[in-house]
């Protein structure tokens, strides 16, 4: 097996973090190995020493999500380290992603104002939390103050202004639902996302059909056409950026490809 083999990488990860642990206080005297012994980690995680040894050696053994979760706790892994453990094992963390914090830092909310082109920030529930004046001018009925509803899905699927503004409305709305499902699948127990799904399933026949179809897409970029009430027909190239510290959040910017305002 090569060094890039996931099983070898997982084994090296486990051993390195085991050796970083402070030896148990009850252990006296000098130790030939740093950190914890395999027997000590296996006992703390409730797994067999043989299974842990094979895992560290990169053997093709099965590692359940529950066993990995116990290992993560015994190894005292940080949030990022725990995510890497499950990524290397090719398993989903049974605890799910860390809880989303609705209070976004001021410096993050200020990012849309750094753009001259339309730009806005979506939180994990796809609600716009910040946007610049150019976005307010483009998205009439959503970000221009004419409505109190800032959720992108609700605006696109329920607002009459969206059907008039978005040139290829049904195609874009259909794709938007598939993109949202990708985020929903990462947080299937999130009560806020489930409430949004329940509301739209009743209020929007298109959403109900798309949701039933189970299509999943990553949020893409590309050209976006609008029929703006003041600007007329205009075209933008959309780019979506993920926030490294808060990957649930997205910064969306639209660079004009025509005579649209910037």
C-alpha positions in Angstrom: 0.0 0.0 0.0 1.2 3.5 -0.7 1.4 6.3 1.8 -1.8 7.9 0.3 -3.8 4.8 1.1 -6.6 5.9 3.5 -6.2 3.0 5.8 -2.5 3.8 6.3 -3.2 7.5 6.7 -5.9 6.6 9.3 -3.5 4.4 11.2 -0.8 7.1 11.3 -3.3 9.6 12.4 -4.5 7.5 15.3 -1.0 6.6 16.4 0.2 10.2 16.3 -2.7 11.4 18.4 -2.4 8.5 20.9 1.3 9.4 21.4 0.3 13.0 22.1 -1.8 12.1 25.1 -0.5 12.7 28.6 0.1 9.3 30.3 -2.5 8.5 32.9 -1.7 9.8 36.3 -1.8 6.4 37.9 1.0 5.2 35.7 4.3 5.7 37.5 7.9 5.3 36.4 9.6 5.7 33.0 7.8 4.6 29.8 9.5 3.5 26.7 6.8 5.0 24.5 5.3 8.5 24.5 1.7 9.1 25.3 -0.7 6.3 25.9 -0.2 2.6 25.2 -2.6 0.9 22.8 -4.0 -1.0 25.7 -4.8 2.2 27.6 -6.5 3.8 24.6 -8.4 0.6 23.8 -9.7 0.4 27.4 -10.7 4.1 27.4 -12.5 3.8 24.1 -14.2 0.5 24.9 -12.6 -1.4 21.9 -10.2 -4.4 21.7 -6.5 -3.9 21.7 -6.2 -6.2 18.7 -8.7 -4.2 16.7 -6.9 -0.9 17.5 -3.5 -2.4 16.7 -4.8 -3.5 13.3 -6.4 -0.1 12.7 -3.1 1.6 13.5 -1.2 -0.8 11.2 -3.5 0.2 8.3 -5.1 -3.2 7.9 -8.5 -3.3 6.1 -10.6 -3.7 9.2 -14.1 -2.3 9.7 -14.5 0.7 11.9 -18.0 1.7 12.9 -19.1 5.3 13.4 -19.8 4.5 17.1 -16.4 3.0 17.7 -14.7 6.0 15.9 -16.7 8.4 18.1 -15.4 6.7 21.2 -11.9 6.8 19.9 -12.3 10.5 19.1 -13.4 11.2 22.7 -10.7 9.1 24.3 -8.1 10.9 22.1 -9.5 14.3 23.1 -9.6 15.4 19.5 -10.6 18.9 18.5 -13.5 19.6 16.2 -11.2 19.7 13.1 -9.3 16.6 14.2 -12.5 14.7 14.8 -13.7 15.6 11.3 -10.4 14.4 9.8 -10.7 11.1 11.7 -14.1 10.4 10.2 -13.0 11.6 6.7 -10.0 9.3 6.7 -12.2 6.4 7.9 -14.8 7.2 5.2 -17.6 7.3 7.9 -20.2 9.8 9.0 -19.8 11.2 12.5 -22.9 9.9 14.4 -22.9 13.2 16.4 -23.2 15.1 13.1 -21.5 18.5 12.4 -20.9 20.8 15.4 -23.8 23.0 16.4 -24.2 26.0 14.2 -23.8 29.3 16.0 -26.4 31.9 14.7 -24.3 34.8 16.0 -22.0 35.6 13.1 -18.9 37.7 13.7 -19.0 41.4 12.6 -16.0 40.9 10.3 -17.8 38.2 8.4 -21.0 40.3 8.1 -18.9 43.1 6.6 -17.5 41.0 3.7 -20.2 41.7 1.2 -19.4 45.5 1.4 -15.9 44.7 0.2 -17.3 43.9 -3.2 -18.4 46.4 -5.8 -20.5 43.8 -7.6 -23.7 42.4 -6.0 -22.7 40.2 -3.1 -24.5 38.6 -0.1 -23.9 36.3 2.8 -26.1 33.2 3.4 -26.2 31.4 6.8 -26.6 27.7 7.2 -30.4 28.0 6.7 -29.9 29.9 3.4 -31.1 33.2 4.9 -29.3 36.3 3.8 -27.5 37.9 6.8 -25.6 40.6 5.0 -25.5 42.2 1.6 -24.2 45.2 -0.2 -26.1 48.0 -2.0 -25.5 46.5 -5.4 -27.2 43.2 -4.3 -30.1 45.3 -2.9 -30.5 47.0 -6.3 -30.4 43.7 -8.1 -32.6 41.5 -6.0 -35.8 43.5 -5.9 -38.4 41.9 -3.6 -35.8 40.2 -1.5 -32.8 42.4 -0.5 -34.2 45.8 -1.4 -36.3 46.3 1.7 -39.6 45.7 0.0 -40.0 42.5 2.0 -39.0 41.2 5.5 -38.4 37.7 4.1 -34.6 37.2 3.6 -34.6 33.4 3.0 -33.3 32.6 -0.5 -35.5 29.5 -0.9 -38.6 31.2 0.3 -38.0 34.2 -2.0 -37.3 32.1 -5.0 -40.1 29.6 -4.6 -42.9 31.8 -3.1 -42.4 35.4 -4.0 -44.1 36.6 -7.3 -41.2 39.1 -7.7 -38.8 36.1 -8.1 -40.7 34.7 -11.1 -40.5 38.0 -12.8 -36.9 38.7 -11.9 -35.2 35.3 -12.6 -35.3 34.8 -16.4 -35.3 30.9 -16.2 -37.2 30.7 -13.0 -38.3 27.1 -12.9 -35.0 25.7 -14.0 -33.1 27.8 -11.5 -35.6 27.0 -8.7 -35.3 23.3 -9.4 -31.6 23.4 -9.2 -31.7 25.5 -6.1 -33.7 22.8 -4.3 -31.2 20.2 -5.3 -28.3 22.4 -4.0 -30.1 22.9 -0.7 -30.6 19.1 -0.3 -26.8 18.7 -0.3 -26.6 21.0 2.7 -29.6 19.4 4.4 -28.1 16.0 4.1 -25.1 17.1 6.1 -27.5 18.2 8.9 -30.5 15.8 8.8 -31.3 16.4 12.4 -31.2 20.2 12.2 -34.7 21.4 13.4 -34.4 24.7 11.5 -33.7 23.1 8.2 -36.5 20.5 8.8 -38.9 23.3 9.5 -38.0 25.0 6.3 -38.5 21.8 4.3 -41.9 21.2 6.0 -43.0 24.8 5.3 -42.0 24.8 1.6 -43.4 21.3 1.0 -46.8 22.7 1.8 -46.5 26.2 0.3 -44.7 25.3 -3.0 -45.8 22.5 -5.3 -42.5 22.8 -7.2 -40.5 22.4 -4.0 -42.6 19.3 -3.1 -42.0 17.7 -6.4 -38.3 18.5 -6.4 -37.8 17.3 -2.8 -39.5 14.0 -3.6 -37.2 13.5 -6.6 -34.2 13.4 -4.2 -31.9 15.2 -6.6 -28.6 16.5 -5.1 -26.2 19.0 -6.6 -23.4 21.1 -5.3 -23.9 24.8 -5.4 -22.5 25.9 -8.7 -21.4 29.1 -10.4 -22.1 30.2 -13.9 -24.2 32.7 -15.8 -27.4 34.1 -14.3 -30.0 36.0 -16.3 -32.4 38.5 -14.8 -35.4 40.6 -16.1 -34.9 43.6 -13.9 -37.7 46.1 -13.6 -35.3 49.0 -13.9 -32.2 47.6 -15.5 -34.0 45.4 -18.1 -32.4 42.1 -19.2 -29.0 41.6 -17.6 -26.6 38.8 -17.1 -24.1 38.0 -14.3 -21.6 35.3 -13.6 -22.2 33.9 -10.1 -19.5 32.6 -7.8 -20.2 31.0 -4.4 -17.4 31.0 -1.8 -17.4 28.9 1.3 -16.2 30.5 4.6 -13.3 28.4 6.0 -14.1 29.0 9.6 -17.9 28.5 9.1 -18.4 26.2 6.1 -22.2 26.4 6.6 -22.0 30.0 5.4 -21.7 31.1 1.8 -20.7 34.3 0.2 -22.3 34.7 -3.2 -21.1 37.4 -5.7 -22.3 38.2 -9.2 -20.0 39.8 -11.7 -21.9 41.6 -14.5 -21.5 40.3 -18.0 -23.7 42.9 -19.6 -24.7 46.5 -18.9 -26.0 45.7 -15.4 -25.2 48.0 -12.6 -22.2 47.1 -10.4 
